[in-house]
Amino acid sequence: MNAIRTLIVDDEPLARERIKRFLASERDLEPVGEAADGREAVACILALRPDLVFLDIQIPELDGFGVLEAVGVEQMPAVIFVTAYDRYALQAFDVNALDYLLKPYNHERFRKAVERARAQFSSAPAAGELNERLLSLLENFKTEPRHLERLMIKSSGRVFFLRTEEIDWIEAEGNYLRLHVGRDAHLLRETMNRLASKLNNDKFLRIHRSTLVNIERIKELQPLFSGDYVVILRDGKQLTLSRSYRDKLLELFENSS
């Protein structure tokens, strides 16, 4: 069997190294390159023409589905998605018989994904079927809300997943965001605009250019003389609702009353 030329796409260097380490025990898989963002991934796919891509969904510039659209289903190689999404992504992958690695994954789960990729290459009509599955997957994600349900947090040398519904509020802090969860707080390297676009806007609302709040944690609003409001959370925390963001929150409260 000819070597399966493999491209690794992930914005985390340690994640790319992990895949390369696992690939070292797969003699028929040959790493031919790696990319750290969506635009670089598109360029590598078109230039290197790999047979297989390990594609992280949450990458800068273009996400994994943006890469599919930019390359085009007809030119897209076989894909093993790497994801921290759960419900929405896994349902779509299962329906379309595509494989995925849900972070954090172990070597055994990696090998199972590789075996499924090998099975695709050993089947004569695999390319046509794969194109159909990728197209169906892409259409599902255009119509299905793709709200982020989990965040991968790195803290004190460990990595863990935080469900977004557990977050009380979020504040910008330099190049990071501080996620407040009960008495704990976690730093995440992300911009406010990017995270706000990924969260469910029926549950998280911008109340200030540097503040996002889980609306289920809001207890009451108190007006200030300036036209601003104080947002009081259930734990007693007070946040400022600026005038430029107040209409949407006030409308939300009026509709729920």
TIVEX-161853 format. One record per residue (C-alpha): residue in one letter; x, y, z; residue number from 1. Coordinates in steps of 0.1 Angstrom, whole numbers, plus 5000, padded with zeros to 4 digits. Example, Ala and Ser with C-alpha at 12.3 -4.5 7.8 and 13.67 -1.06 7.14 Angstrom:
! TIVEX-161853
atom resn = A&X = 5123&Y = 4955&Z = 5078&resi = 1
atom resn = S&X = 5137&Y = 4989&Z = 5071&resi = 2
This chain:
! TIVEX-161853
atom resn = M&X = 5000&Y = 5000&Z = 5000&resi = 1
atom resn = N&X = 5014&Y = 5035&Z = 4991&resi = 2
atom resn = A&X = 5021&Y = 5058&Z = 5020&resi = 3
atom resn = I&X = 4991&Y = 5080&Z = 5030&resi = 4
atom resn = R&X = 5004&Y = 5116&Z = 5028&resi = 5
atom resn = T&X = 4991&Y = 5134&Z = 5059&resi = 6
atom resn = L&X = 4987&Y = 5170&Z = 5068&resi = 7
atom resn = I&X = 4983&Y = 5182&Z = 5104&resi = 8
atom resn = V&X = 4962&Y = 5214&Z = 5111&resi = 9
atom resn = D&X = 4960&Y = 5227&Z = 5146&resi = 10
atom resn = D&X = 4968&Y = 5261&Z = 5161&resi = 11
atom resn = E&X = 4984&Y = 5245&Z = 5192&resi = 12
atom resn = P&X = 5020&Y = 5234&Z = 5187&resi = 13
atom resn = L&X = 5016&Y = 5208&Z = 5215&resi = 14
atom resn = A&X = 4986&Y = 5193&Z = 5197&resi = 15
atom resn = R&X = 5005&Y = 5191&Z = 5164&resi = 16
atom resn = E&X = 5034&Y = 5174&Z = 5182&resi = 17
atom resn = R&X = 5010&Y = 5149&Z = 5198&resi = 18
atom resn = I&X = 4996&Y = 5139&Z = 5164&resi = 19
atom resn = K&X = 5031&Y = 5136&Z = 5150&resi = 20
atom resn = R&X = 5041&Y = 5114&Z = 5179&resi = 21
atom resn = F&X = 5011&Y = 5091&Z = 5173&resi = 22
atom resn = L&X = 5018&Y = 5090&Z = 5136&resi = 23
atom resn = A&X = 5053&Y = 5077&Z = 5142&resi = 24
atom resn = S&X = 5039&Y = 5043&Z = 5150&resi = 25
atom resn = E&X = 5018&Y = 5042&Z = 5118&resi = 26
atom resn = R&X = 5042&Y = 5032&Z = 5091&resi = 27
atom resn = D&X = 5019&Y = 5038&Z = 5062&resi = 28
atom resn = L&X = 5011&Y = 5074&Z = 5072&resi = 29
atom resn = E&X = 5037&Y = 5100&Z = 5061&resi = 30
atom resn = P&X = 5035&Y = 5135&Z = 5075&resi = 31
atom resn = V&X = 5040&Y = 5160&Z = 5047&resi = 32
atom resn = G&X = 5033&Y = 5193&Z = 5065&resi = 33
atom resn = E&X = 5015&Y = 5212&Z = 5091&resi = 34
atom resn = A&X = 4995&Y = 5244&Z = 5095&resi = 35
atom resn = A&X = 4985&Y = 5266&Z = 5124&resi = 36
atom resn = D&X = 4955&Y = 5284&Z = 5110&resi = 37
atom resn = G&X = 4927&Y = 5281&Z = 5084&resi = 38
atom resn = R&X = 4943&Y = 5301&Z = 5056&resi = 39
atom resn = E&X = 4976&Y = 5283&Z = 5059&resi = 40
atom resn = A&X = 4957&Y = 5250&Z = 5059&resi = 41
atom resn = V&X = 4940&Y = 5259&Z = 5026&resi = 42
atom resn = A&X = 4973&Y = 5268&Z = 5010&resi = 43
atom resn = C&X = 4989&Y = 5236&Z = 5022&resi = 44
atom resn = I&X = 4961&Y = 5214&Z = 5010&resi = 45
atom resn = L&X = 4961&Y = 5230&Z = 4975&resi = 46
atom resn = A&X = 5000&Y = 5229&Z = 4973&resi = 47
atom resn = L&X = 5008&Y = 5196&Z = 4989&resi = 48
atom resn = R&X = 4977&Y = 5176&Z = 4979&resi = 49
atom resn = P&X = 4977&Y = 5153&Z = 5010&resi = 50
atom resn = D&X = 4956&Y = 5122&Z = 5011&resi = 51
atom resn = L&X = 4945&Y = 5128&Z = 5047&resi = 52
atom resn = V&X = 4941&Y = 5158&Z = 5069&resi = 53
atom resn = F&X = 4939&Y = 5160&Z = 5107&resi = 54
atom resn = L&X = 4918&Y = 5192&Z = 5109&resi = 55
atom resn = D&X = 4911&Y = 5211&Z = 5141&resi = 56
atom resn = I&X = 4877&Y = 5229&Z = 5139&resi = 57
atom resn = Q&X = 4886&Y = 5258&Z = 5162&resi = 58
atom resn = I&X = 4915&Y = 5275&Z = 5144&resi = 59
atom resn = P&X = 4922&Y = 5311&Z = 5136&resi = 60
atom resn = E&X = 4915&Y = 5329&Z = 5103&resi = 61
atom resn = L&X = 4892&Y = 5302&Z = 5090&resi = 62
atom resn = D&X = 4876&Y = 5275&Z = 5111&resi = 63
atom resn = G&X = 4876&Y = 5239&Z = 5100&resi = 64
atom resn = F&X = 4844&Y = 5243&Z = 5081&resi = 65
atom resn = G&X = 4857&Y = 5275&Z = 5064&resi = 66
atom resn = V&X = 4886&Y = 5254&Z = 5052&resi = 67
atom resn = L&X = 4862&Y = 5229&Z = 5036&resi = 68
atom resn = E&X = 4844&Y = 5257&Z = 5018&resi = 69
atom resn = A&X = 4876&Y = 5274&Z = 5007&resi = 70
atom resn = V&X = 4892&Y = 5243&Z = 4993&resi = 71
atom resn = G&X = 4860&Y = 5229&Z = 4979&resi = 72
atom resn = V&X = 4845&Y = 5195&Z = 4986&resi = 73
atom resn = E&X = 4857&Y = 5180&Z = 4953&resi = 74
atom resn = Q&X = 4894&Y = 5188&Z = 4961&resi = 75
atom resn = M&X = 4892&Y = 5181&Z = 4998&resi = 76
atom resn = P&X = 4912&Y = 5150&Z = 5009&resi = 77
atom resn = A&X = 4899&Y = 5126&Z = 5036&resi = 78
atom resn = V&X = 4895&Y = 5143&Z = 5069&resi = 79
atom resn = I&X = 4898&Y = 5133&Z = 5105&resi = 80
atom resn = F&X = 4883&Y = 5162&Z = 5125&resi = 81
atom resn = V&X = 4899&Y = 5172&Z = 5158&resi = 82
atom resn = T&X = 4874&Y = 5190&Z = 5180&resi = 83
atom resn = A&X = 4865&Y = 5203&Z = 5214&resi = 84
atom resn = Y&X = 4828&Y = 5206&Z = 5204&resi = 85
atom resn = D&X = 4805&Y = 5180&Z = 5216&resi = 86
atom resn = R&X = 4767&Y = 5177&Z = 5209&resi = 87
atom resn = Y&X = 4763&Y = 5196&Z = 5176&resi = 88
atom resn = A&X = 4796&Y = 5183&Z = 5160&resi = 89
atom resn = L&X = 4793&Y = 5147&Z = 5171&resi = 90
atom resn = Q&X = 4757&Y = 5144&Z = 5159&resi = 91
atom resn = A&X = 4767&Y = 5157&Z = 5124&resi = 92
atom resn = F&X = 4798&Y = 5135&Z = 5123&resi = 93
atom resn = D&X = 4779&Y = 5104&Z = 5132&resi = 94
atom resn = V&X = 4752&Y = 5111&Z = 5106&resi = 95
atom resn = N&X = 4778&Y = 5116&Z = 5079&resi = 96
atom resn = A&X = 4800&Y = 5086&Z = 5089&resi = 97
atom resn = L&X = 4830&Y = 5109&Z = 5092&resi = 98
atom resn = D&X = 4855&Y = 5104&Z = 5120&resi = 99
atom resn = Y&X = 4866&Y = 5128&Z = 5146&resi = 100
atom resn = L&X = 4889&Y = 5130&Z = 5176&resi = 101
atom resn = L&X = 4873&Y = 5146&Z = 5207&resi = 102
atom resn = K&X = 4899&Y = 5164&Z = 5228&resi = 103
atom resn = P&X = 4915&Y = 5150&Z = 5249&resi = 104
atom resn = Y&X = 4919&Y = 5117&Z = 5231&resi = 105
atom resn = N&X = 4943&Y = 5088&Z = 5237&resi = 106
atom resn = H&X = 4964&Y = 5067&Z = 5214&resi = 107
atom resn = E&X = 4938&Y = 5040&Z = 5212&resi = 108
atom resn = R&X = 4911&Y = 5064&Z = 5199&resi = 109
atom resn = F&X = 4936&Y = 5079&Z = 5175&resi = 110
atom resn = R&X = 4944&Y = 5045&Z = 5160&resi = 111
atom resn = K&X = 4907&Y = 5038&Z = 5156&resi = 112
atom resn = A&X = 4903&Y = 5070&Z = 5136&resi = 113
atom resn = V&X = 4933&Y = 5060&Z = 5115&resi = 114
atom resn = E&X = 4918&Y = 5026&Z = 5108&resi = 115
atom resn = R&X = 4886&Y = 5042&Z = 5095&resi = 116
atom resn = A&X = 4907&Y = 5064&Z = 5072&resi = 117
atom resn = R&X = 4925&Y = 5033&Z = 5059&resi = 118
atom resn = A&X = 4892&Y = 5017&Z = 5052&resi = 119
atom resn = Q&X = 4882&Y = 5047&Z = 5031&resi = 120
atom resn = F&X = 4914&Y = 5044&Z = 5010&resi = 121
atom resn = S&X = 4909&Y = 5007&Z = 5004&resi = 122
atom resn = S&X = 4874&Y = 5011&Z = 4990&resi = 123
atom resn = A&X = 4872&Y = 5020&Z = 4953&resi = 124
atom resn = P&X = 4842&Y = 5044&Z = 4955&resi = 125
atom resn = A&X = 4855&Y = 5059&Z = 4987&resi = 126
atom resn = A&X = 4864&Y = 5093&Z = 4972&resi = 127
atom resn = G&X = 4829&Y = 5099&Z = 4957&resi = 128
atom resn = E&X = 4812&Y = 5088&Z = 4990&resi = 129
atom resn = L&X = 4836&Y = 5110&Z = 5010&resi = 130
atom resn = N&X = 4827&Y = 5140&Z = 4989&resi = 131
atom resn = E&X = 4790&Y = 5134&Z = 4994&resi = 132
atom resn = R&X = 4796&Y = 5131&Z = 5032&resi = 133
atom resn = L&X = 4817&Y = 5163&Z = 5034&resi = 134
atom resn = L&X = 4791&Y = 5182&Z = 5014&resi = 135
atom resn = S&X = 4763&Y = 5169&Z = 5036&resi = 136
atom resn = L&X = 4783&Y = 5178&Z = 5067&resi = 137
atom resn = L&X = 4789&Y = 5213&Z = 5055&resi = 138
atom resn = E&X = 4753&Y = 5218&Z = 5047&resi = 139
atom resn = N&X = 4743&Y = 5206&Z = 5082&resi = 140
atom resn = F&X = 4766&Y = 5231&Z = 5098&resi = 141
atom resn = K&X = 4753&Y = 5260&Z = 5077&resi = 142
atom resn = T&X = 4718&Y = 5254&Z = 5090&resi = 143
atom resn = E&X = 4725&Y = 5240&Z = 5125&resi = 144
atom resn = P&X = 4735&Y = 5265&Z = 5152&resi = 145
atom resn = R&X = 4772&Y = 5261&Z = 5160&resi = 146
atom resn = H&X = 4773&Y = 5274&Z = 5195&resi = 147
atom resn = L&X = 4803&Y = 5266&Z = 5215&resi = 148
atom resn = E&X = 4794&Y = 5244&Z = 5244&resi = 149
atom resn = R&X = 4829&Y = 5238&Z = 5259&resi = 150
atom resn = L&X = 4861&Y = 5256&Z = 5262&resi = 151
atom resn = M&X = 4896&Y = 5241&Z = 5267&resi = 152
atom resn = I&X = 4913&Y = 5258&Z = 5296&resi = 153
atom resn = K&X = 4950&Y = 5256&Z = 5303&resi = 154
atom resn = S&X = 4960&Y = 5263&Z = 5339&resi = 155
atom resn = S&X = 4990&Y = 5254&Z = 5361&resi = 156
atom resn = G&X = 5003&Y = 5228&Z = 5337&resi = 157
atom resn = R&X = 4969&Y = 5210&Z = 5333&resi = 158
atom resn = V&X = 4943&Y = 5211&Z = 5306&resi = 159
atom resn = F&X = 4906&Y = 5207&Z = 5313&resi = 160
atom resn = F&X = 4873&Y = 5215&Z = 5297&resi = 161
atom resn = L&X = 4848&Y = 5240&Z = 5309&resi = 162
atom resn = R&X = 4812&Y = 5240&Z = 5299&resi = 163
atom resn = T&X = 4801&Y = 5274&Z = 5288&resi = 164
atom resn = E&X = 4768&Y = 5272&Z = 5307&resi = 165
atom resn = E&X = 4789&Y = 5272&Z = 5339&resi = 166
atom resn = I&X = 4804&Y = 5306&Z = 5332&resi = 167
atom resn = D&X = 4788&Y = 5335&Z = 5352&resi = 168
atom resn = W&X = 4805&Y = 5364&Z = 5333&resi = 169
atom resn = I&X = 4835&Y = 5372&Z = 5312&resi = 170
atom resn = E&X = 4858&Y = 5403&Z = 5312&resi = 171
atom resn = A&X = 4886&Y = 5413&Z = 5289&resi = 172
atom resn = E&X = 4920&Y = 5415&Z = 5303&resi = 173
atom resn = G&X = 4947&Y = 5425&Z = 5279&resi = 174
atom resn = N&X = 4952&Y = 5398&Z = 5253&resi = 175
atom resn = Y&X = 4932&Y = 5374&Z = 5274&resi = 176
atom resn = L&X = 4897&Y = 5369&Z = 5288&resi = 177
atom resn = R&X = 4890&Y = 5362&Z = 5324&resi = 178
atom resn = L&X = 4862&Y = 5337&Z = 5328&resi = 179
atom resn = H&X = 4844&Y = 5339&Z = 5361&resi = 180
atom resn = V&X = 4829&Y = 5306&Z = 5373&resi = 181
atom resn = G&X = 4816&Y = 5308&Z = 5409&resi = 182
atom resn = R&X = 4845&Y = 5316&Z = 5431&resi = 183
atom resn = D&X = 4870&Y = 5305&Z = 5404&resi = 184
atom resn = A&X = 4884&Y = 5325&Z = 5375&resi = 185
atom resn = H&X = 4903&Y = 5312&Z = 5344&resi = 186
atom resn = L&X = 4923&Y = 5330&Z = 5318&resi = 187
atom resn = L&X = 4917&Y = 5322&Z = 5281&resi = 188
atom resn = R&X = 4938&Y = 5336&Z = 5253&resi = 189
atom resn = E&X = 4910&Y = 5349&Z = 5230&resi = 190
atom resn = T&X = 4894&Y = 5381&Z = 5219&resi = 191
atom resn = M&X = 4860&Y = 5393&Z = 5232&resi = 192
atom resn = N&X = 4846&Y = 5396&Z = 5197&resi = 193
atom resn = R&X = 4856&Y = 5361&Z = 5186&resi = 194
atom resn = L&X = 4843&Y = 5344&Z = 5217&resi = 195
atom resn = A&X = 4810&Y = 5364&Z = 5216&resi = 196
atom resn = S&X = 4805&Y = 5352&Z = 5181&resi = 197
atom resn = K&X = 4809&Y = 5316&Z = 5191&resi = 198
atom resn = L&X = 4786&Y = 5317&Z = 5222&resi = 199
atom resn = N&X = 4749&Y = 5313&Z = 5221&resi = 200
atom resn = N&X = 4735&Y = 5349&Z = 5221&resi = 201
atom resn = D&X = 4703&Y = 5337&Z = 5237&resi = 202
atom resn = K&X = 4724&Y = 5328&Z = 5268&resi = 203
atom resn = F&X = 4753&Y = 5353&Z = 5267&resi = 204
atom resn = L&X = 4749&Y = 5390&Z = 5262&resi = 205
atom resn = R&X = 4774&Y = 5418&Z = 5258&resi = 206
atom resn = I&X = 4767&Y = 5445&Z = 5283&resi = 207
atom resn = H&X = 4799&Y = 5464&Z = 5278&resi = 208
atom resn = R&X = 4827&Y = 5464&Z = 5252&resi = 209
atom resn = S&X = 4848&Y = 5444&Z = 5277&resi = 210
atom resn = T&X = 4821&Y = 5424&Z = 5295&resi = 211
atom resn = L&X = 4799&Y = 5394&Z = 5286&resi = 212
atom resn = V&X = 4774&Y = 5380&Z = 5310&resi = 213
atom resn = N&X = 4754&Y = 5348&Z = 5313&resi = 214
atom resn = I&X = 4719&Y = 5362&Z = 5313&resi = 215
atom resn = E&X = 4707&Y = 5333&Z = 5336&resi = 216
atom resn = R&X = 4730&Y = 5348&Z = 5363&resi = 217
atom resn = I&X = 4713&Y = 5382&Z = 5362&resi = 218
atom resn = K&X = 4692&Y = 5390&Z = 5393&resi = 219
atom resn = E&X = 4682&Y = 5426&Z = 5387&resi = 220
atom resn = L&X = 4690&Y = 5459&Z = 5369&resi = 221
atom resn = Q&X = 4693&Y = 5493&Z = 5387&resi = 222
atom resn = P&X = 4693&Y = 5525&Z = 5367&resi = 223
atom resn = L&X = 4721&Y = 5552&Z = 5371&resi = 224
atom resn = F&X = 4717&Y = 5589&Z = 5365&resi = 225
atom resn = S&X = 4741&Y = 5587&Z = 5335&resi = 226
atom resn = G&X = 4718&Y = 5564&Z = 5315&resi = 227
atom resn = D&X = 4739&Y = 5534&Z = 5324&resi = 228
atom resn = Y&X = 4726&Y = 5506&Z = 5345&resi = 229
atom resn = V&X = 4741&Y = 5484&Z = 5372&resi = 230
atom resn = V&X = 4736&Y = 5447&Z = 5365&resi = 231
atom resn = I&X = 4734&Y = 5427&Z = 5397&resi = 232
atom resn = L&X = 4742&Y = 5390&Z = 5395&resi = 233
atom resn = R&X = 4727&Y = 5363&Z = 5417&resi = 234
atom resn = D&X = 4760&Y = 5361&Z = 5437&resi = 235
atom resn = G&X = 4758&Y = 5399&Z = 5444&resi = 236
atom resn = K&X = 4785&Y = 5409&Z = 5418&resi = 237
atom resn = Q&X = 4777&Y = 5443&Z = 5403&resi = 238
atom resn = L&X = 4786&Y = 5450&Z = 5366&resi = 239
atom resn = T&X = 4780&Y = 5481&Z = 5345&resi = 240
atom resn = L&X = 4756&Y = 5480&Z = 5316&resi = 241
atom resn = S&X = 4767&Y = 5507&Z = 5291&resi = 242
atom resn = R&X = 4742&Y = 5527&Z = 5271&resi = 243
atom resn = S&X = 4753&Y = 5513&Z = 5238&resi = 244
atom resn = Y&X = 4744&Y = 5478&Z = 5249&resi = 245
atom resn = R&X = 4714&Y = 5485&Z = 5271&resi = 246
atom resn = D&X = 4685&Y = 5482&Z = 5246&resi = 247
atom resn = K&X = 4689&Y = 5445&Z = 5239&resi = 248
atom resn = L&X = 4691&Y = 5436&Z = 5276&resi = 249
atom resn = L&X = 4662&Y = 5458&Z = 5285&resi = 250
atom resn = E&X = 4642&Y = 5443&Z = 5257&resi = 251
atom resn = L&X = 4651&Y = 5409&Z = 5270&resi = 252
atom resn = F&X = 4638&Y = 5417&Z = 5305&resi = 253
atom resn = E&X = 4606&Y = 5433&Z = 5291&resi = 254
atom resn = N&X = 4598&Y = 5402&Z = 5270&resi = 255
atom resn = S&X = 4604&Y = 5379&Z = 5300&resi = 256
atom resn = S&X = 4583&Y = 5399&Z = 5324&resi = 257
